[in-house]
Amino acid sequence: MNDTRRAILEALSVGPISGPELSEELGVSRAAIWKHIEALREADFAVESGPEGYFLESIPDYNGPAIEYELEAPFAVEYHDSCPSTNDRARNLAAEGATDVAVVADVQTGGRGRLDREWSSPPGGIWASVLSRPAIAPARAPLYTLTGAVAAARAARSAGVDARIKWPNDVVVPAEGSGEYRKLAGVRTEMEGEADRVEWIVVGIGLNANIDLENLPVGATTLRELVGDVDRRAVLADLLSEFDALQDDIESVVPAWQELTATIGKRVRVEAPSGEVLGQAVEITNSGALVVETEVGRETVAAGDCEHLRPA
Ligand code: BT5
């Protein structure tokens, strides 16, 4: 959000304050103040005027300017009430040369999981894709998937949920008494690059927020189900701030992931591109691969679907 507009909002939120006072305080013309106030009203900020000046009655529930207002992380926000897939939109923006954008939608009509599986994205969820251009080698790109998972898990934990991570990218919550987990969030990463350099990377994060369970596949859970409805703007702002902080300190991602994992120490079956790997999950490597102790020794798996099994 434009700095002047943010400063106006901040002044209005402790208002009332008159146009001339705003103009004087912020060092911009009264005409410019008026334009910003009109733009804020168009974006559904309820800027009222009383005898002592303008004040902010309410801010919109969930749209681009409202999200940007809450956000401290340096991402521009592109918001859609509905869009086929925020990942696809972020890829298009990447092709146009953009960076540091978070594409956010209330509904996705063609949300995608990994391997082009369907991702249910009814209204009330947090569906967001972050586009960035990190100076890393493609081999380190999986770290960005972990970054998305850690950011989503931390945001969910701040909302009061016991979120953990199932390797590599599922944010899960233990289902009471059963030893099983329900999926709260998932991450799909896409990138383009050359052999030694990532051109751009899009980390798509889907977090089931204010959604009824009946609108999601079996095995899913939602923040509404676990803790009641949340302020999506605040949860998303939290998620993006966590993402930004981790991205700035990429070496901190694996330790942060390890702290939250539900996979290490479990017996697992991993469907990897090279075949099935069965054994005990023992560690995560620096690049985000999973090391499994199998009957014939240790195997390192870079990608795949992981199932937690009951102890042998
Ligand atoms: C994922 O795939 O977990 C990655 C999901 C990424 C979604 C985000 S939303 C914003 C951005 N835009 C997109 O189009 N995608 C990203 P995967 O591990 O393949 O899990 C997919 C499987 O999870 C499906 O086959 C279903 O079984 C299940 N599933 C589908 N929708 C779900 C939901 N909303 N909550 C929990 N599980 C779901």
Residues whose N, C-alpha, C, O or C-beta is under 5 A from the ligand:
A	BS01	BT5	S85 T86 N87 G110 G111 R112 G113 R114 R117 E118 W119 S120 W127 A128 S129 K183 G186 V187 R188 G204 I205 G206 L216 P217 A220
